[in-house]
Amino acid sequence: MTIENLREVYEARPFRPFAIHAADGRVFPVPHAEFLAYDAEGRTIVALRKDGTFSILDLSLITELEVLANDSGSGKTT
């Protein structure tokens, strides 16, 4: 996965919810743009959850960005 792939999905307008799939099988839903941040170099991303917890991820370990239906931001979190 590249930072360009992530930016394309993240910066799409109108925003569409998406899920980040990690190589270890974890899934991180991004229901709104405010639930994701990434560093300037594009190597590290922070995925926030609705409960206030977060995960710091290495972009090289992301296997898929799944664009969801507009009402599907509540997928599985781990």
MDTraj code that builds the backbone (N, CA, C; nanometers):
import mdtraj as md
import numpy as np

residues = "MET THR ILE GLU ASN LEU ARG GLU VAL TYR GLU ALA ARG PRO PHE ARG PRO PHE ALA ILE HIS ALA ALA ASP GLY ARG VAL PHE PRO VAL PRO HIS ALA GLU PHE LEU ALA TYR ASP ALA GLU GLY ARG THR ILE VAL ALA LEU ARG LYS ASP GLY THR PHE SER ILE LEU ASP LEU SER LEU ILE THR GLU LEU GLU VAL LEU ALA ASN ASP SER GLY SER GLY LYS THR THR".split()
xyz = np.array([
    [0.0857, -0.1171, 0.0000],
    [0.0000, 0.0000, 0.0000],
    [0.0903, 0.1234, 0.0000],
    [0.0485, 0.2256, -0.0716],
    [0.1261, 0.3497, -0.0754],
    [0.0457, 0.4629, -0.0122],
    [0.1151, 0.5683, 0.0260],
    [0.0474, 0.6846, 0.0821],
    [-0.0437, 0.7479, -0.0226],
    [-0.0091, 0.7373, -0.1482],
    [-0.0949, 0.7913, -0.2539],
    [-0.2287, 0.7182, -0.2582],
    [-0.2263, 0.5853, -0.2398],
    [-0.3510, 0.5076, -0.2338],
    [-0.4379, 0.5557, -0.1180],
    [-0.3755, 0.5718, -0.0020],
    [-0.4490, 0.6162, 0.1165],
    [-0.5042, 0.7569, 0.0973],
    [-0.4230, 0.8476, 0.0474],
    [-0.4690, 0.9858, 0.0267],
    [-0.5858, 0.9923, -0.0708],
    [-0.5827, 0.9116, -0.1750],
    [-0.6905, 0.9118, -0.2735],
    [-0.8244, 0.8778, -0.2080],
    [-0.8253, 0.7766, -0.1227],
    [-0.9487, 0.7373, -0.0544],
    [-0.9847, 0.8387, 0.0546],
    [-0.8865, 0.8798, 0.1325],
    [-0.9079, 0.9720, 0.2447],
    [-0.9560, 1.1101, 0.1984],
    [-0.9017, 1.1594, 0.0887],
    [-0.9331, 1.2945, 0.0427],
    [-1.0482, 1.2996, -0.0583],
    [-1.1087, 1.1868, -0.0905],
    [-1.2211, 1.1848, -0.1848],
    [-1.3334, 1.2740, -0.1335],
    [-1.3947, 1.3474, -0.2227],
    [-1.5079, 1.4333, -0.1875],
    [-1.6222, 1.4033, -0.2806],
    [-1.7371, 1.3689, -0.2290],
    [-1.7643, 1.3623, -0.0858],
    [-1.6922, 1.2429, -0.0222],
    [-1.6628, 1.2571, 0.1068],
    [-1.5951, 1.1508, 0.1798],
    [-1.6845, 1.0272, 0.1848],
    [-1.6230, 0.9115, 0.1655],
    [-1.6932, 0.7837, 0.1830],
    [-1.6212, 0.7042, 0.2895],
    [-1.6958, 0.6440, 0.3819],
    [-1.6321, 0.5623, 0.4849],
    [-1.5518, 0.4491, 0.4210],
    [-1.4450, 0.4116, 0.4868],
    [-1.3654, 0.2996, 0.4359],
    [-1.3076, 0.2220, 0.5526],
    [-1.2564, 0.1051, 0.5233],
    [-1.1938, 0.0200, 0.6243],
    [-1.0513, -0.0091, 0.5813],
    [-0.9626, -0.0049, 0.6782],
    [-0.8218, -0.0382, 0.6561],
    [-0.8018, -0.1822, 0.7011],
    [-0.7490, -0.2646, 0.6128],
    [-0.7219, -0.4051, 0.6443],
    [-0.5712, -0.4219, 0.6640],
    [-0.5331, -0.4744, 0.7791],
    [-0.3926, -0.4975, 0.8111],
    [-0.3521, -0.6398, 0.7733],
    [-0.2237, -0.6595, 0.7540],
    [-0.1709, -0.7903, 0.7136],
    [-0.2030, -0.8993, 0.8160],
    [-0.2196, -0.8618, 0.9431],
    [-0.2488, -0.9611, 1.0465],
    [-0.3980, -0.9909, 1.0606],
    [-0.4804, -0.9356, 0.9704],
    [-0.6228, -0.9650, 0.9714],
    [-0.7094, -0.8633, 1.0440],
    [-0.6490, -0.7712, 1.1165],
    [-0.7287, -0.6690, 1.1847],
    [-0.7896, -0.5731, 1.0835],
    [-0.9044, -0.5165, 1.1200],
    [-0.9758, -0.4221, 1.0349],
    [-1.0024, -0.2960, 1.1160],
    [-0.9752, -0.1800, 1.0545],
    [-0.9921, -0.0514, 1.1205],
    [-1.0880, 0.0343, 1.0391],
    [-1.2133, 0.0448, 1.0812],
    [-1.3089, 0.1288, 1.0080],
    [-1.2741, 0.2767, 1.0234],
    [-1.2936, 0.3519, 0.9174],
    [-1.2751, 0.4977, 0.9185],
    [-1.4099, 0.5575, 0.8751],
    [-1.5003, 0.5830, 0.9726],
    [-1.6345, 0.6299, 0.9384],
    [-1.6394, 0.7751, 0.8921],
    [-1.5422, 0.8549, 0.9354],
    [-1.5314, 0.9963, 0.8971],
    [-1.3838, 1.0306, 0.8851],
    [-1.3517, 1.1345, 0.8111],
    [-1.2117, 1.1747, 0.7913],
    [-1.1414, 1.2038, 0.9236],
    [-1.2152, 1.2482, 1.0228],
    [-1.1566, 1.2825, 1.1526],
    [-1.1029, 1.1609, 1.2277],
    [-1.1315, 1.0414, 1.1807],
    [-1.0883, 0.9201, 1.2482],
    [-0.9551, 0.8675, 1.1960],
    [-0.8844, 0.9467, 1.1148],
    [-0.7572, 0.9019, 1.0578],
    [-0.6598, 1.0181, 1.0499],
    [-0.5347, 0.9897, 1.0808],
    [-0.4266, 1.0874, 1.0638],
    [-0.3046, 1.0113, 1.0117],
    [-0.2201, 1.0829, 0.9371],
    [-0.0973, 1.0197, 0.8890],
    [0.0155, 1.1219, 0.8893],
    [0.1394, 1.0718, 0.8977],
    [0.2552, 1.1601, 0.9039],
    [0.2921, 1.2121, 0.7650],
    [0.3731, 1.3150, 0.7623],
    [0.4091, 1.3812, 0.6364],
    [0.4823, 1.2873, 0.5401],
    [0.5622, 1.1963, 0.5920],
    [0.6357, 1.1032, 0.5061],
    [0.5452, 0.9914, 0.4538],
    [0.4305, 0.9734, 0.5155],
    [0.3372, 0.8717, 0.4690],
    [0.3730, 0.7308, 0.5094],
    [0.4418, 0.7150, 0.6188],
    [0.4780, 0.5810, 0.6638],
    [0.3903, 0.5321, 0.7791],
    [0.3484, 0.6235, 0.8660],
    [0.2735, 0.5881, 0.9851],
    [0.1351, 0.6508, 0.9805],
    [0.0336, 0.5720, 1.0157],
    [-0.1015, 0.6262, 1.0240],
    [-0.1582, 0.5973, 1.1626],
    [-0.2505, 0.6810, 1.2053],
    [-0.3199, 0.6634, 1.3320],
    [-0.4678, 0.6457, 1.3009],
    [-0.5227, 0.5332, 1.3417],
    [-0.6648, 0.5036, 1.3219],
    [-0.7344, 0.5167, 1.4565],
    [-0.8250, 0.6143, 1.4660],
    [-0.9006, 0.6371, 1.5888],
    [-1.0292, 0.5571, 1.5862],
    [-1.0772, 0.5205, 1.7050],
    [-1.2049, 0.4502, 1.7172],
    [-1.3055, 0.5401, 1.7867],
    [-1.4326, 0.5089, 1.7699],
    [-1.5389, 0.5898, 1.8303],
    [-1.5309, 0.5924, 1.9824],
    [-1.4707, 0.4911, 2.0445],
    [-1.4617, 0.4865, 2.1903],
    [-1.3405, 0.5634, 2.2448],
    [-1.2669, 0.6312, 2.1565],
    [-1.1525, 0.7115, 2.1997],
    [-1.0197, 0.6393, 2.1971],
    [-1.0193, 0.5095, 2.1718],
    [-0.8941, 0.4363, 2.1609],
    [-0.8383, 0.4545, 2.0197],
    [-0.7144, 0.4168, 2.0001],
    [-0.6533, 0.4312, 1.8681],
    [-0.5447, 0.3285, 1.8480],
    [-0.5078, 0.3090, 1.7217],
    [-0.3967, 0.2221, 1.6849],
    [-0.3029, 0.2991, 1.5939],
    [-0.1743, 0.2782, 1.6134],
    [-0.0716, 0.3367, 1.5278],
    [-0.0227, 0.2250, 1.4365],
    [-0.0336, 0.2489, 1.3054],
    [-0.0064, 0.1446, 1.2068],
    [0.1058, 0.1845, 1.1123],
    [0.1828, 0.0869, 1.0697],
    [0.2843, 0.1059, 0.9669],
    [0.2151, 0.0848, 0.8321],
    [0.2222, 0.1839, 0.7454],
    [0.1524, 0.1768, 0.6170],
    [0.1962, 0.0556, 0.5342],
    [0.3192, 0.0120, 0.5506],
    [0.3662, -0.1029, 0.4725],
    [0.2965, -0.2331, 0.5118],
    [0.2269, -0.2341, 0.6252],
    [0.1560, -0.3537, 0.6698],
    [0.0062, -0.3485, 0.6393],
    [-0.0350, -0.2484, 0.5607],
    [-0.1740, -0.2371, 0.5180],
    [-0.1895, -0.3132, 0.3866],
    [-0.2870, -0.4024, 0.3805],
    [-0.3052, -0.4845, 0.2610],
    [-0.4198, -0.4386, 0.1720],
    [-0.5173, -0.3660, 0.2297],
    [-0.6345, -0.3271, 0.1511],
    [-0.7017, -0.2059, 0.2122],
    [-0.7559, -0.1204, 0.1268],
    [-0.8458, -0.0133, 0.1671],
    [-0.9802, -0.0457, 0.1054],
    [-1.0777, -0.0739, 0.1879],
    [-1.2101, -0.1154, 0.1416],
    [-1.3073, 0.0013, 0.1550],
    [-1.3516, 0.0566, 0.0436],
    [-1.4492, 0.1651, 0.0467],
    [-1.5854, 0.1046, 0.0776],
    [-1.6524, 0.1617, 0.1790],
    [-1.7785, 0.1086, 0.2296],
    [-1.8966, 0.1901, 0.1792],
    [-2.0148, 0.1331, 0.1929],
    [-2.1365, 0.2086, 0.1644],
    [-2.1448, 0.3228, 0.2660],
    [-2.2090, 0.4308, 0.2302],
    [-2.2142, 0.5483, 0.3167],
    [-2.2705, 0.5222, 0.4552],
    [-2.3471, 0.4174, 0.4747],
    [-2.4037, 0.3869, 0.6062],
    [-2.3317, 0.2732, 0.6774],
    [-2.2085, 0.2374, 0.6318],
    [-2.1403, 0.1188, 0.6846],
    [-2.0170, 0.1498, 0.7666],
    [-2.0093, 0.2619, 0.8337],
    [-1.8903, 0.2959, 0.9097],
    [-1.8739, 0.2228, 1.0387],
    [-1.9630, 0.1307, 1.0724],
    [-1.9580, 0.0658, 1.2035],
    [-1.9079, -0.0770, 1.1977],
    [-1.8147, -0.1064, 1.1065],
    [-1.7621, -0.2426, 1.0928],
    [-1.6852, -0.2876, 1.2139],
    [-1.6299, -0.4061, 1.2075],
    [-1.5563, -0.4684, 1.3169],
    [-1.4306, -0.3872, 1.3504],
    [-1.4068, -0.3639, 1.4773],
    [-1.2813, -0.3031, 1.5210],
    [-1.2096, -0.4004, 1.6126],
    [-1.0774, -0.3973, 1.6037],
    [-0.9980, -0.4842, 1.6895],
    [-0.8873, -0.4051, 1.7514],
])
top = md.Topology()
chain = top.add_chain()
for i, resn in enumerate(residues, 1):
    res = top.add_residue(resn, chain, resSeq=i)
    for name in ("N", "CA", "C"):
        top.add_atom(name, md.element.get_by_symbol(name[0]), res)
traj = md.Trajectory(xyz[None], top)
